[in-house]
Amino acid sequence: MRYYPDPAKNIDLKSLNHTVEEAFREHGKNQVTMPPKEYVDLPKGDFRTMPAYIPSMNIAGVKIVNVHPENVSFGLPTVMALTVILDTETGRPVAVINATHLTDLRTAAAGAVAAKYLSGKKSIRLGLVGSGNQAKASVMAISKELDVEEVYVWSRNEMHASSLCSFLKNKGFECRSVSVLQKACDCDVLVTATPSRAPLVREEWINEGTHINAVGADAPGKEELDPGILKKASVYVDDVRQAVHSGEINVPLSKGFFSESEISGTLGEVVLGKKKRNSGSGITVFDSTGLAIQDLAIAKTVMDGPDIYTDLDFAV
């Protein structure tokens, strides 16, 4: 069995975007097996199990991932993950992958695919609400699909926003840390990546033509966007069942502010060309909950890449 202890640093982001796009294409064709993720509550967070099978890629497996927002006080990531890949013929485990950093990258790749198809512009001003690893990964992934002219970063912690801006400037991006959230929303593509349980982004702050990747809402009760934005926008989801349960639309749905019939389509349908942005002036939202097929896509990218694994010598 192969063990990949730290595969994230060897990932080619453009290649990853492509593989994640192909996974969504298969999802749009209903050619994947993917039960909804299961949640287990723990005292200060939760963990989820995420199984899937993509026949066209000949890959199957399961990711176990936790979310513990208070981990930062212990010097630990708020999200940690492990993926086990199975042989599709026998079910034998063939690889164990440290997916902690990969989780950020595969989520960012989905957002990059969404921005590629749903952004009204190819050269963009990119706004970030949140300054953690997911925000950082989103900039890097989106820049592989669109020309990022400038980045605006807002965070509850201004030091964190400044730190992310310094990192991005060192990578060659024009970046500004803003203390007023509304200023980050004055952009062409907005990424929201916080654990908020109350709307942060107000309807009146969003310009016509803006595309939003709503990433932070990945569990019941979480939401980052004013529900009025959803009513005005064309809302696309990664997977309907998961989005209804735990995506950005979950709270507005539970309160009757939004209905499942108002979902414009899935990202897989967008990739297939069945659904598309209707006009350059409309607002679009991609409700990203994170799918197991994304984890399989990045696992395939890792396993097809350089031999950076360690052999685990034990019987299964």
ABEGO torsion letter per residue (X at the ends): XBBBABAAAABBAAAAAAAAAAAAAAAAAGABBBBBBBBBBBAAEBBBBBBBBBAAAGBBEBBBBBBBAAAAAAGBBABBBBBBBBBAAAGBBABBBBAAAAAAAAAAAAAAAAAAAABABABBBBBBBEABAAAAAAAAAAAAABBBABBBBBBABAAAAAAAAAAAAAAGBBBBBBABAAAAABBABBBBBBABABBABBAAABBBGBBBBBAABABBGBBABBAAAAAABBBBBABAAAAAAABAAAAAAAAGABBAAABAEBAAAAAAGABBBABAABBBBBBBAEBAAAAAAAAAAAAABBBABBBBBBBX
